[in-house]
C-alpha cells in the first residue's frame, strides 16, 4: 500500500439508540478511475480500545438517504487492534457505518446483534465501553475538470457579477412539537421579522420548513416495561422520567394529545403556505417538509440540505429565533463570496455577544492571542456607522422588548458589552483605521 494521504481519528461511544449515520468513503471518482487505470486507493481502519461492528450496505442508487438495497447488508466484526482494508468499489458504491460497540468475540455475535434491532425495540442496558478507529486514507484526489481549470485562471481584475439573493441563498427553518401547537403564531412572528434581513430575503428566497418527527408517549405511568417479549407492531413507549413538559418535548417525546396538536399544526402550516402562493406574504416560496420519525435538530437539518437545497448558501433559523433589528445579510454573502476561508457566519445573539470574553475565561493567554490573529474584517462588512453603528439606523429600528423587565435586561446586556474586551478590541481597530485614514489624507 502507498503511504496514506490523511489520518482520521474517530471515537465511537455506545448510546441508547442505533446509529444511522452512513458515509461513502469517496465523494467523487479518484484520479485513477478518471484515467481508467488500475485503482490502488484504499482506506485502512485500525480499531483500538474495544471491538466494534462495521456495517456495509450497497443502496440501489448512490444516495445516503436511499434505504432500498441492491445487495444484502454485511456486518464485519472489527476486533481490537485489528485492521480492515477497503479497496475497489467498496470505497465508491458501498456505504458504511459503525453502528454498535460490543464486546463480541465472533462475527456471528456481530450479525446477531445487527439482526436483533427492530423498529420500536429498545436497547438493553447501555455499555460504558467505547471504541477508537484510526482511518488511514490513501485515496487520490480527483483531477480538476477543464471548466474548473478555466475558473481558476480568471484575471485578478475581473469581478464576479452579483447574483440575485434568491439564487444564492435558501432559508431553512427547523421546528418540532412545542406546547403552543396547534397555533402557528410563533412561526408567523419569526417569519414577520425576515423583513429585517431585506426585501429579497423575506419575499424572494426559497424557504424550507423542516418539521421533525416525534416519539409518542402512550403510557406515562412510569412503570418499567423493559421486557424482551415485545411485539413488532407495539408502539414504542418511553419509560424515562423528564424534569418537565418542555424538556420532554425538547427530547422529541410527546403525549398523544401533543402529537395530535402537532399534526394539526402541520396541517395549518401547509394551508398557510398554500394560501400565500402568488401573494406578497413572507410565507410565499415556502415548502413544508415533514419527517416521519424523530431525527433531532442536526439530522433534520442534514435531511433538508441533502434533499431540498440547490443554492450554494443556506441560512438556518430555529422556529423561535427572530431578527431584532436590520441585519446585513447581503453584505455577509458578498464577504463569503469574495473570501473562501469564510465558511460559517453566526448572527449576534445574547449568548455569543461577548464571545471573546467567554473564550478568554476558559483558555490561556496564548490561545487568546492566537484567536486575535484569526479575526477577519472583510471590506464588504465595513459598513457606515450611520447604518450599523451604536447610534445608527439599525439600533433606532430595533424591536422594543414587550415588558419593562426585558428592557432592563437589554440595557444591562448593552452596558456589559461596552465594557467587554470584545468591544475594546473593536474600538482599538476602529481607532487604528481612522488614524491610517488621516495619515493617507495628509
C-alpha positions as CSV (number, residue, x, y, z in Angstrom):
1,X,0.0,0.0,0.0
2,X,1.2,3.5,-0.7
3,X,1.6,6.0,2.1
4,X,-1.7,7.4,3.3
5,X,-2.6,10.9,2.4
6,X,-4.5,11.6,5.6
7,X,-5.4,10.2,9.0
8,X,-8.8,10.4,10.6
9,X,-9.4,9.5,14.3
10,X,-13.0,8.7,15.3
11,X,-14.3,7.8,18.8
12,X,-17.4,5.7,19.0
13,X,-19.4,5.6,22.2
14,X,-22.5,3.5,23.0
15,X,-25.8,5.2,23.0
16,X,-29.5,4.4,23.7
17,X,-30.4,4.1,20.0
18,X,-28.8,2.6,17.0
19,X,-26.7,4.9,14.9
20,X,-27.9,5.5,11.3
21,X,-25.1,7.7,10.1
22,X,-24.0,6.3,6.7
23,X,-21.0,7.6,4.8
24,X,-19.4,6.8,1.4
25,X,-15.6,6.8,1.6
26,X,-15.3,8.7,-1.7
27,X,-17.3,11.8,-2.8
28,X,-16.0,11.8,-6.4
29,X,-14.2,9.4,-8.7
30,X,-10.5,9.4,-7.9
31,X,-7.8,10.2,-10.5
32,X,-7.2,6.5,-11.1
33,X,-10.8,5.9,-12.1
34,X,-10.9,9.1,-14.2
35,X,-7.8,7.9,-16.2
36,X,-9.2,4.4,-16.4
37,X,-6.2,3.0,-14.6
38,X,-5.9,0.2,-12.1
39,X,-7.1,1.8,-8.8
40,X,-4.7,1.5,-5.9
41,X,-6.7,3.7,-3.5
42,X,-7.6,2.3,-0.1
43,X,-8.9,3.0,3.4
44,X,-7.3,1.1,6.3
45,X,-9.2,1.2,9.6
46,X,-7.4,0.2,12.8
47,X,-9.7,-0.4,15.8
48,X,-8.4,0.4,19.3
49,X,-9.7,0.1,22.9
50,X,-12.6,-2.3,22.2
51,X,-14.2,-4.3,19.5
52,X,-16.7,-2.7,17.1
53,X,-19.1,-3.7,14.3
54,X,-18.8,-2.2,10.8
55,X,-21.9,-2.4,8.7
56,X,-21.7,-2.2,4.9
57,X,-24.7,-1.6,2.5
58,X,-25.0,-1.1,-1.2
59,X,-28.1,1.0,-2.0
60,X,-29.9,0.8,-5.3
61,X,-28.7,4.3,-6.1
62,X,-25.7,6.2,-4.7
63,X,-27.6,8.2,-2.1
64,X,-27.2,8.4,1.7
65,X,-31.0,8.6,2.1
66,X,-31.8,5.6,-0.1
67,X,-32.9,2.6,2.0
68,X,-33.6,0.2,-0.8
69,X,-30.6,-2.2,-1.1
70,X,-29.4,-3.9,-4.2
71,X,-27.4,-6.5,-2.2
72,X,-27.8,-7.8,1.3
73,X,-26.1,-5.8,4.1
74,X,-22.9,-7.1,5.6
75,X,-21.6,-6.8,9.2
76,X,-17.9,-7.1,9.9
77,X,-16.5,-7.6,13.4
78,X,-13.6,-5.3,13.9
79,X,-11.6,-6.8,16.7
80,X,-9.4,-4.8,19.0
81,X,-6.0,-3.9,17.3
82,X,-7.2,-5.4,14.0
83,X,-7.1,-3.7,10.6
84,X,-9.8,-3.7,8.0
85,X,-8.7,-2.6,4.5
86,X,-11.3,-1.4,1.9
87,X,-10.5,-1.1,-1.8
88,X,-12.2,-1.0,-5.1
89,X,-16.0,-0.5,-5.3
90,X,-16.4,-0.6,-1.5
91,X,-14.9,2.9,-1.5
92,X,-17.4,4.3,-4.0
93,X,-20.6,2.2,-4.3
94,X,-20.9,0.9,-0.8
95,X,-21.7,3.0,2.3
96,X,-20.7,2.0,5.8
97,X,-21.3,2.9,9.4
98,X,-20.0,1.8,12.8
99,X,-23.4,1.2,14.4
100,X,-22.7,-0.7,17.6
101,X,-19.9,-1.1,20.1
102,X,-20.0,-4.6,21.6
103,X,-17.6,-6.9,23.5
104,X,-18.0,-9.6,20.9
105,X,-15.6,-12.4,20.1
106,X,-17.1,-13.8,16.9
107,X,-18.7,-12.4,13.7
108,X,-21.8,-14.5,14.4
109,X,-22.4,-12.3,17.5
110,X,-22.0,-9.2,15.4
111,X,-24.5,-10.5,12.9
112,X,-27.0,-11.5,15.6
113,X,-26.6,-8.1,17.2
114,X,-27.4,-6.4,14.0
115,X,-30.4,-8.6,13.4
116,X,-32.0,-8.0,16.8
117,X,-32.5,-4.3,16.2
118,X,-36.1,-3.8,15.1
119,X,-38.3,-0.7,14.8
120,X,-39.6,0.3,18.2
121,X,-37.4,-2.2,20.0
122,X,-35.4,-1.0,23.0
123,X,-31.8,-1.4,23.5
124,X,-30.6,-3.3,26.6
125,X,-28.5,-1.7,29.3
126,X,-26.1,0.8,27.9
127,X,-22.5,-0.2,27.9
128,X,-19.7,2.0,29.1
129,X,-17.3,0.6,26.5
130,X,-16.0,2.8,23.7
131,X,-14.0,2.2,20.5
132,X,-11.5,4.4,18.7
133,X,-11.0,3.9,15.0
134,X,-7.9,5.2,13.1
135,X,-8.7,5.6,9.4
136,X,-5.6,5.7,7.1
137,X,-7.0,7.2,3.9
138,X,-5.0,6.6,0.7
139,X,-7.5,8.0,-1.8
140,X,-6.0,10.1,-4.6
141,X,-8.0,13.4,-5.1
142,X,-9.9,13.7,-8.4
143,X,-8.3,15.8,-11.2
144,X,-9.9,19.1,-11.8
145,X,-12.1,19.3,-14.9
146,X,-11.4,21.7,-17.7
147,X,-14.2,24.1,-16.5
148,X,-12.6,24.1,-13.0
149,X,-9.2,24.9,-14.5
150,X,-10.6,27.7,-16.5
151,X,-12.4,29.2,-13.5
152,X,-9.0,29.2,-11.6
153,X,-7.4,31.1,-14.4
154,X,-9.6,34.2,-14.3
155,X,-7.9,37.6,-14.2
156,X,-7.5,39.3,-10.8
157,X,-9.1,42.4,-12.1
158,X,-12.2,40.6,-13.1
159,X,-15.1,40.9,-10.6
160,X,-17.8,38.3,-10.3
161,X,-21.3,39.6,-11.1
162,X,-23.5,39.7,-8.0
163,X,-26.3,37.2,-8.5
164,X,-29.8,37.8,-7.1
165,X,-30.1,36.7,-3.4
166,X,-32.7,34.1,-4.3
167,X,-30.1,32.3,-6.5
168,X,-27.5,32.2,-3.7
169,X,-29.5,31.6,-0.5
170,X,-32.1,29.1,0.8
171,X,-33.7,29.7,4.2
172,X,-34.2,26.6,6.4
173,X,-36.5,26.9,9.4
174,X,-36.5,24.0,11.8
175,X,-39.5,23.2,14.0
176,X,-40.6,20.4,16.3
177,X,-43.5,19.8,18.8
178,X,-44.0,22.7,21.3
179,X,-46.7,23.5,23.9
180,X,-48.3,26.2,21.7
181,X,-49.3,23.8,19.0
182,X,-51.6,23.8,17.0
183,X,-51.2,27.6,16.9
184,X,-48.9,28.9,14.2
185,X,-48.4,32.3,15.9
186,X,-44.8,31.6,17.0
187,X,-43.7,30.7,13.5
188,X,-45.6,33.7,12.0
189,X,-43.8,36.1,14.3
190,X,-40.5,34.6,13.3
191,X,-41.3,34.9,9.6
192,X,-42.5,38.5,10.0
193,X,-39.0,39.5,11.2
194,X,-37.4,38.3,8.0
195,X,-38.0,41.8,6.6
196,X,-35.2,43.0,8.8
197,X,-32.9,41.0,6.6
198,X,-34.1,42.7,3.4
199,X,-36.9,42.5,0.9
200,X,-35.2,39.8,-1.2
201,X,-34.6,37.7,1.9
202,X,-38.2,37.9,3.1
203,X,-40.1,37.6,-0.2
204,X,-37.9,36.1,-2.9
205,X,-35.6,33.5,-1.3
206,X,-36.8,29.9,-1.2
207,X,-37.8,28.8,2.3
208,X,-37.9,25.3,3.7
209,X,-39.8,24.5,7.0
210,X,-38.5,21.1,8.2
211,X,-40.9,19.5,10.7
212,X,-39.1,16.9,12.8
213,X,-41.0,13.8,13.8
214,X,-41.6,12.8,17.4
215,X,-42.0,9.7,19.6
216,X,-45.4,9.3,21.2
217,X,-45.6,8.6,24.9
218,X,-48.7,6.5,25.2
219,X,-48.3,5.5,28.8
220,X,-46.7,7.9,31.2
221,X,-47.3,5.9,34.3
222,X,-43.6,5.4,34.8
223,X,-43.8,1.6,35.0
224,X,-40.8,-0.4,33.8
225,X,-41.6,-2.0,30.5
226,X,-38.2,-3.4,29.7
227,X,-39.5,-6.8,28.5
228,X,-37.9,-9.0,25.9
229,X,-41.4,-10.2,24.8
230,X,-42.2,-7.0,22.8
231,X,-44.2,-7.3,19.6
232,X,-43.1,-5.6,16.5
233,X,-46.4,-3.9,16.0
234,X,-46.5,-2.4,19.5
235,X,-45.9,1.3,19.7
236,X,-42.7,2.5,21.3
237,X,-43.0,3.5,24.9
238,X,-40.7,5.9,26.8
239,X,-40.2,5.0,30.5
240,X,-37.6,7.6,31.4
241,X,-38.9,10.5,33.6
242,X,-38.0,14.0,32.5
243,X,-37.9,17.2,34.6
244,X,-40.8,19.0,32.9
245,X,-43.0,19.1,29.8
246,X,-40.8,21.5,28.0
247,X,-37.7,19.3,28.5
248,X,-39.7,16.2,27.4
249,X,-40.7,17.9,24.1
250,X,-37.1,19.0,23.5
251,X,-36.1,15.3,23.6
252,X,-38.8,14.7,20.9
253,X,-41.2,12.9,23.2
254,X,-44.9,13.9,23.0
255,X,-48.1,12.7,24.6
256,X,-51.0,11.5,22.5
257,X,-52.7,14.9,22.8
258,X,-49.5,16.8,22.0
259,X,-48.9,14.6,18.9
260,X,-52.4,15.4,17.7
261,X,-51.8,19.1,18.2
262,X,-48.6,18.8,16.3
263,X,-50.3,17.1,13.4
264,X,-52.9,19.9,13.3
265,X,-50.1,22.5,13.5
266,X,-48.6,21.0,10.3
267,X,-51.9,21.0,8.5
268,X,-52.4,24.7,9.3
269,X,-48.8,25.3,8.2
270,X,-49.5,23.6,4.9
271,X,-52.6,25.7,4.4
272,X,-50.7,28.9,5.4
273,X,-48.0,28.3,2.7
274,X,-50.6,27.3,0.1
275,X,-52.7,30.4,0.6
276,X,-49.6,32.6,0.4
277,X,-48.6,31.5,-3.2
278,X,-48.7,34.3,-5.6
279,X,-49.2,36.9,-2.8
280,X,-46.9,39.4,-1.2
281,X,-46.5,37.3,2.0
282,X,-43.5,36.3,3.9
283,X,-44.7,32.7,3.5
284,X,-44.5,32.8,-0.3
285,X,-41.9,30.5,-1.8
286,X,-42.2,28.3,1.3
287,X,-42.2,24.5,1.3
288,X,-43.1,22.3,4.3
289,X,-41.2,19.1,4.7
290,X,-42.5,16.5,7.3
291,X,-40.2,13.8,8.7
292,X,-42.0,10.6,9.8
293,X,-39.6,9.8,12.6
294,X,-37.7,11.7,15.2
295,X,-34.3,12.8,13.7
296,X,-33.2,15.5,16.1
297,X,-32.0,19.0,15.1
298,X,-28.8,18.0,13.4
299,X,-30.1,15.1,11.3
300,X,-33.3,17.0,10.4
301,X,-31.1,19.8,9.1
302,X,-29.0,17.3,7.2
303,X,-32.1,15.9,5.6
304,X,-33.1,19.3,4.3
305,X,-29.6,20.0,3.0
306,X,-29.4,16.8,1.0
307,X,-33.0,16.8,-0.4
308,X,-34.3,20.3,-0.6
309,X,-31.4,22.8,-1.1
310,X,-30.0,23.7,-4.5
311,X,-28.2,27.1,-3.6
312,X,-24.6,27.4,-2.5
313,X,-25.6,29.0,0.8
314,X,-28.2,28.4,3.5
315,X,-29.5,30.4,6.4
316,X,-30.6,28.2,9.2
317,X,-33.1,29.6,11.7
318,X,-34.9,27.9,14.6
319,X,-38.6,28.4,14.9
320,X,-38.3,30.7,17.9
321,X,-35.3,32.8,16.8
322,X,-36.2,36.2,15.4
323,X,-34.3,39.1,13.8
324,X,-34.5,42.0,16.3
325,X,-33.1,44.8,14.0
326,X,-31.9,45.3,10.4
327,X,-29.3,42.8,9.5
328,X,-26.7,42.9,6.6
329,X,-27.4,39.5,5.1
330,X,-26.5,40.5,1.5
331,X,-23.2,42.0,2.8
332,X,-22.4,38.8,4.6
333,X,-22.9,36.8,1.5
334,X,-20.7,39.1,-0.5
335,X,-18.0,38.7,2.0
336,X,-18.3,34.9,1.9
337,X,-18.2,35.0,-1.9
338,X,-15.0,37.1,-2.0
339,X,-13.2,35.2,0.8
340,X,-13.2,31.4,0.6
341,X,-11.9,31.0,4.1
342,X,-15.2,32.2,5.5
343,X,-17.4,29.1,5.7
344,X,-19.8,29.9,8.5
345,X,-21.3,33.1,9.9
346,X,-23.3,33.4,13.2
347,X,-25.6,36.3,13.8
348,X,-25.1,38.1,17.0
349,X,-27.2,36.9,19.9
350,X,-27.0,37.5,23.7
351,X,-25.3,34.1,24.1
352,X,-22.3,35.0,21.8
353,X,-22.2,38.8,22.1
354,X,-19.2,38.6,24.4
355,X,-17.6,35.6,22.8
356,X,-14.0,36.7,23.2
357,X,-14.5,37.2,27.0
358,X,-16.1,33.8,27.3
359,X,-13.2,32.3,25.3
360,X,-10.5,34.1,27.4
361,X,-12.1,32.8,30.7
362,X,-11.7,29.2,29.6
363,X,-8.3,29.2,27.8
364,X,-4.8,30.6,28.2
365,X,-3.5,33.9,27.2
366,X,-1.6,32.3,24.3
367,X,-4.9,30.9,22.9
368,X,-6.5,34.3,23.2
369,X,-3.5,35.9,21.3
370,X,-4.0,33.2,18.6
371,X,-7.7,34.0,18.5
372,X,-7.0,37.6,17.8
373,X,-4.9,36.7,14.7
374,X,-7.9,34.7,13.4
375,X,-10.2,37.8,13.4
376,X,-11.0,38.9,9.8
377,X,-12.7,42.2,8.9
378,X,-13.9,41.9,5.2
379,X,-14.2,45.1,3.3
380,X,-17.8,44.2,2.5
381,X,-18.8,44.4,6.2
382,X,-17.1,47.7,6.8
383,X,-20.4,49.5,6.8
384,X,-21.0,53.1,7.7
385,X,-21.7,53.8,11.4
386,X,-24.8,55.7,10.4
387,X,-26.3,52.4,9.4
388,X,-25.0,49.8,11.9
389,X,-23.1,51.9,14.5
390,X,-24.0,52.4,18.2
391,X,-26.4,55.2,17.3
392,X,-27.2,54.1,13.7
393,X,-30.3,53.2,11.8
394,X,-30.2,49.6,12.9
395,X,-30.4,50.5,16.6
396,X,-33.1,53.1,16.0
397,X,-35.3,50.4,14.3
398,X,-34.7,47.7,16.8
399,X,-37.7,45.8,18.1
400,X,-38.7,47.2,21.5
401,X,-39.0,44.5,24.2
402,X,-42.6,44.0,25.3
403,X,-42.0,44.3,29.1
404,X,-40.1,46.5,31.5
405,X,-38.1,43.5,32.7
406,X,-37.0,42.7,29.2
407,X,-36.0,46.3,28.6
408,X,-33.9,46.3,31.7
409,X,-32.1,43.1,30.7
410,X,-31.5,44.6,27.2
411,X,-29.9,47.7,28.8
412,X,-27.7,45.6,31.1
413,X,-26.5,43.5,28.1
414,X,-25.7,46.7,26.2
415,X,-23.7,48.1,29.1
416,X,-21.9,44.8,29.6
417,X,-20.9,44.7,26.0
418,X,-19.5,48.2,26.1
419,X,-17.1,47.2,28.9
420,X,-16.2,43.8,27.4
421,X,-12.8,43.0,25.9
422,X,-14.6,42.1,22.6
423,X,-15.8,45.7,22.3
424,X,-12.5,47.1,23.4
425,X,-10.7,45.2,20.6
426,X,-13.2,46.5,18.1
427,X,-12.8,50.1,19.3
428,X,-9.0,49.8,19.1
429,X,-9.3,48.6,15.5
430,X,-11.7,51.5,14.6
431,X,-9.2,53.9,16.1
432,X,-6.3,52.4,14.2
433,X,-8.3,52.6,10.9
434,X,-9.2,56.2,11.5
435,X,-5.5,57.1,12.2
436,X,-4.3,55.4,9.0
437,X,-7.1,57.2,7.0
438,X,-6.0,60.5,8.4
439,X,-2.4,59.7,7.5
440,X,-3.3,58.9,3.9
441,X,-5.3,62.2,3.6
442,X,-2.4,64.3,4.9
